[in-house]
Amino acid sequence: MTALLISFDSSPGDRPTLLCLPQAGAGAGQFRQWQQLLPDISVVGVQLPGREERWAEPPADSVDAVVDAVAAELGGRRLVIFGHSFGGLLGHEIAHRLTPAALVVAACRPPWMWVGAGHGLVADDVELHRLLEARGLDADDLDEDSREELFEVMRSDARLSLTYVLREREPLTCTVEAWGGDGDDTVSPQQLDGWAPYAGRQFVRRQFAGGHYFCQQRLKEILPILEGLIP
């Protein structure tokens, strides 16, 4: 697989890295502004094929292939991993390969709940409409081509999630934080607590005002927390 990382830091040097993985159907460009707000950290996004500047590339074959590619690119950097929704699942798998200082999963159910969960998105456009509404978008406001293009990226990520293999292994040795939005009707606080068994060192759950996409609206709250987790 070709390189998946996008660095938003023009001169990273030996600064620690914040690795950011976006939600299903989205690109890493949303993290560009994070670099401006975190000048002492190198912000790096994972850009899966089929979106933004990689829109013409075929989709990734499997979760394992994505994890292998990202782990190979990152090498021995000091890092914290942040993943939103599906990005949290990918981040968890990457954390098992790279041993970050911390893994932060936002609006993300624990790994066992992802097994087979993508079937609904692949087969049912109603689910796709619902996810768009959670982002504050109405699919009916898009022209037919734009709507189908967006839906296909979301279906592609759903198909990618279906390749996920749940493995029995030791909990992560890093801190694990699970973040949720108080108004998120797709991921409950109880589901976020389901991440606790995956944390071998320390587990923290945090709640923020907002829905499934609370992170983009609460940057002034979440970025200092992420910065504090950086070694």
C-alpha positions as CSV (number, residue, x, y, z in Angstrom):
1,M,0.0,0.0,0.0
2,T,1.2,3.5,-0.8
3,A,2.1,6.0,1.9
4,L,-1.0,6.9,4.1
5,L,0.4,9.7,6.3
6,I,0.0,13.4,5.7
7,S,2.1,15.7,7.9
8,F,0.7,19.1,8.6
9,D,4.0,20.2,10.2
10,S,6.4,21.9,7.8
11,S,9.4,21.3,10.0
12,P,8.7,18.4,12.4
13,G,12.3,17.9,13.6
14,D,12.2,15.6,16.7
15,R,9.0,16.9,18.1
16,P,6.4,14.4,19.4
17,T,3.7,13.3,17.0
18,L,-0.1,13.5,17.3
19,L,-1.4,10.8,14.9
20,C,-5.0,11.6,13.9
21,L,-7.5,9.2,12.2
22,P,-10.8,10.6,10.9
23,Q,-14.2,9.1,11.0
24,A,-15.7,6.9,8.3
25,G,-16.2,8.6,5.0
26,A,-14.0,11.6,6.0
27,G,-10.5,12.7,5.1
28,A,-7.6,13.9,7.2
29,G,-7.8,17.5,6.0
30,Q,-10.0,18.3,9.0
31,F,-6.9,18.1,11.2
32,R,-4.9,20.7,9.3
33,Q,-6.1,23.5,11.7
34,W,-5.0,21.4,14.6
35,Q,-1.4,22.0,13.6
36,Q,-1.8,25.7,13.9
37,L,-3.2,25.4,17.4
38,L,-0.5,22.9,18.5
39,P,2.7,24.5,17.4
40,D,4.9,22.4,19.6
41,I,3.6,19.1,18.3
42,S,3.8,17.5,14.8
43,V,0.2,16.7,13.7
44,V,0.0,13.8,11.3
45,G,-3.2,12.6,9.6
46,V,-4.0,9.2,8.2
47,Q,-5.4,9.6,4.7
48,L,-7.1,6.5,3.4
49,P,-7.5,6.1,-0.4
50,G,-10.6,7.3,-2.1
51,R,-11.0,10.8,-0.5
52,E,-9.6,14.3,-0.8
53,E,-6.4,14.3,-2.8
54,R,-6.5,10.5,-3.0
55,W,-10.0,10.3,-4.4
56,A,-9.0,8.4,-7.6
57,E,-7.1,5.6,-5.7
58,P,-8.8,2.2,-5.1
59,P,-9.9,1.6,-1.5
60,A,-7.8,-0.1,1.1
61,D,-8.0,-3.9,1.1
62,S,-8.1,-4.6,4.8
63,V,-7.7,-3.1,8.3
64,D,-4.5,-5.1,8.7
65,A,-3.1,-3.6,5.6
66,V,-3.8,-0.1,6.8
67,V,-2.3,-0.8,10.2
68,D,0.8,-2.4,8.6
69,A,1.3,0.6,6.3
70,V,0.9,3.2,9.1
71,A,3.1,1.4,11.5
72,A,5.9,1.1,8.9
73,E,5.8,4.8,8.1
74,L,5.8,6.0,11.7
75,G,8.8,4.2,12.8
76,G,10.0,5.0,16.4
77,R,8.3,8.4,16.9
78,R,7.1,9.5,20.3
79,L,3.4,9.8,19.8
80,V,-0.2,10.0,21.0
81,I,-2.9,8.5,18.8
82,F,-6.3,10.1,18.3
83,G,-9.1,8.4,16.4
84,H,-12.7,9.5,15.8
85,S,-15.3,6.8,15.4
86,F,-14.0,4.3,12.9
87,G,-10.7,6.1,13.2
88,G,-10.7,5.0,16.9
89,L,-10.8,1.3,15.9
90,L,-7.9,1.8,13.5
91,G,-6.1,3.7,16.2
92,H,-6.5,0.9,18.6
93,E,-4.9,-1.6,16.2
94,I,-2.1,0.8,15.4
95,A,-1.5,1.3,19.2
96,H,-0.9,-2.4,19.5
97,R,1.9,-2.1,17.0
98,L,3.6,1.1,18.1
99,T,3.0,1.5,21.9
100,P,2.1,5.2,22.0
101,A,2.0,7.3,25.2
102,A,-1.8,7.3,25.0
103,L,-4.7,6.3,22.8
104,V,-7.7,8.6,22.6
105,V,-10.9,7.2,21.0
106,A,-13.7,9.7,20.4
107,A,-17.3,8.6,19.7
108,C,-16.1,5.1,19.2
109,R,-17.6,1.8,20.4
110,P,-15.2,-0.8,21.8
111,P,-13.6,-3.2,19.3
112,W,-15.9,-6.2,19.9
113,M,-18.8,-4.1,18.8
114,W,-17.3,-3.4,15.4
115,V,-17.4,-7.1,14.3
116,G,-19.9,-7.2,11.4
117,A,-21.2,-3.7,12.2
118,G,-20.6,-2.4,8.7
119,H,-23.1,-4.6,7.0
120,G,-25.9,-2.1,7.6
121,L,-24.0,0.8,6.0
122,V,-23.1,-1.2,3.0
123,A,-26.7,-2.3,2.3
124,D,-28.9,0.5,3.7
125,D,-28.8,4.1,2.5
126,V,-31.1,5.1,5.4
127,E,-28.1,4.5,7.7
128,L,-25.9,6.7,5.5
129,H,-28.5,9.5,5.7
130,R,-28.6,9.1,9.5
131,L,-24.8,9.5,9.7
132,L,-24.8,12.5,7.5
133,E,-27.5,14.1,9.7
134,A,-25.3,13.5,12.7
135,R,-22.6,15.6,10.9
136,G,-25.2,18.3,10.4
137,L,-25.6,17.5,6.7
138,D,-28.7,16.7,4.7
139,A,-28.0,14.3,1.8
140,D,-31.1,15.7,0.0
141,D,-29.3,19.1,-0.2
142,L,-26.5,17.6,-2.3
143,D,-26.8,17.0,-6.0
144,E,-27.0,13.4,-7.1
145,D,-23.4,13.0,-8.1
146,S,-22.0,14.5,-4.9
147,R,-24.3,12.5,-2.8
148,E,-23.4,9.2,-4.4
149,E,-19.7,10.0,-4.3
150,L,-19.9,10.7,-0.6
151,F,-22.0,7.6,0.0
152,E,-19.6,5.4,-1.8
153,V,-16.7,6.6,0.4
154,M,-18.8,5.8,3.4
155,R,-19.7,2.4,2.0
156,S,-16.0,1.8,1.2
157,D,-15.1,2.4,4.9
158,A,-17.9,0.2,6.0
159,R,-16.6,-2.6,3.8
160,L,-13.1,-2.0,5.2
161,S,-14.5,-2.3,8.7
162,L,-15.9,-5.7,7.8
163,T,-12.3,-7.0,7.4
164,Y,-11.6,-6.3,11.0
165,V,-10.5,-9.3,13.0
166,L,-11.0,-9.3,16.8
167,R,-8.0,-10.9,18.4
168,E,-7.5,-12.1,22.0
169,R,-4.4,-10.4,23.4
170,E,-3.1,-8.4,26.3
171,P,-4.5,-5.0,27.0
172,L,-2.6,-1.9,25.8
173,T,0.2,-0.7,28.0
174,C,-0.5,2.9,27.3
175,T,-3.2,5.2,28.8
176,V,-6.6,4.8,27.0
177,E,-9.1,7.6,27.0
178,A,-12.6,7.3,25.6
179,W,-14.4,10.5,24.8
180,G,-18.1,11.0,24.1
181,G,-20.6,13.7,23.3
182,D,-23.5,14.2,25.8
183,G,-25.9,14.3,22.9
184,D,-24.5,11.4,20.8
185,D,-27.3,9.0,20.2
186,T,-25.0,6.5,18.4
187,V,-22.4,5.8,21.1
188,S,-23.5,5.8,24.8
189,P,-21.4,6.4,27.9
190,Q,-21.8,2.7,28.8
191,Q,-20.4,1.7,25.4
192,L,-17.4,4.1,26.0
193,D,-16.8,2.4,29.4
194,G,-16.5,-0.8,27.3
195,W,-13.0,0.4,26.4
196,A,-11.8,-0.1,30.0
197,P,-10.8,-3.8,29.6
198,Y,-8.6,-2.7,26.7
199,A,-6.5,-0.4,28.9
200,G,-3.8,-2.2,30.9
201,R,-2.5,1.0,32.6
202,Q,-5.0,3.7,33.0
203,F,-8.5,4.3,31.6
204,V,-10.3,7.6,31.5
205,R,-13.8,8.4,30.1
206,R,-14.6,12.1,29.3
207,Q,-17.9,13.6,28.3
208,F,-18.2,16.8,26.3
209,A,-21.2,18.9,25.1
210,G,-22.3,18.0,21.6
211,G,-23.2,15.0,19.5
212,H,-21.3,12.4,17.6
213,Y,-19.0,15.1,16.0
214,F,-18.4,17.0,19.2
215,C,-14.7,17.2,18.6
216,Q,-14.7,19.7,15.8
217,Q,-16.9,22.0,17.9
218,R,-14.9,21.7,21.1
219,L,-11.3,22.2,19.9
220,K,-10.5,24.7,22.7
221,E,-11.4,21.9,25.2
222,I,-10.0,18.8,23.6
223,L,-6.6,20.1,22.2
224,P,-5.1,21.0,25.6
225,I,-6.0,17.6,26.9
226,L,-4.3,15.9,23.9
227,E,-1.3,18.2,24.4
228,G,-1.1,17.1,28.0
229,L,-0.9,13.4,27.0
230,I,2.1,14.0,24.7
231,P,5.3,12.7,26.3
